[in-house]
Amino acid sequence: MIKYIQENVSRQSKAVLLLSMLLKEEFSLLMKNDPQGVTSVEMVIQELMRQIASERMSLRALAQKIDPAAERLTDILPALADEHRVKLENLLLKMDGQEQDCAVQAAKNQQLAQALLEQSSSMLDFLHREITPKSHNVYSARGRYQNVAPPATLINGRL
């Protein structure tokens, strides 16, 4: 049972390392303004996150086989032999550091993507303002000035 837990934690650690690499790749693609590349990397990241979540659920099930009251792996660590406990603690510590790196990189990616969105939106607004006619004296499709209807007014007097 301990072997399965160690293998699961090792797989999760490798998956988080891969996630870190993918997030860095996504950042470089964002810097290059490559939306198709970002989309494909983002799809891979989402699938990897799904697999990591699946591994965590199976790890919880393995931990509950050892102690049915256990919610986390750290709940069963004191019950393990010293060599297994130390090895698992080291793996968990390493994985925690990698997860922190992933969180920082994901925040950077989110900020850059948000900045690019705002930049594109403001550029689109600027272009829209520039092509919108400033006066009402503009040519119609026939090449003549459009007759702009005067605004409605009240008529006073007799008919």
Secondary structure, DSSP 8 states (H G I E B T S, - for coil): -HHHHHHHHHHHHHHHHHHHHHHHHHHHHHHTT-HHHHHHHHHHHHHHHHHHHHHHHHHHHHHHHH-TT-SSGGGTGGGS-HHHHHHHHHHHHHHHHHHHHHHHHHHHHHHHHHHHHHHHHHHHHHHHHHHS-SSS--B-TTSSB-----------S--
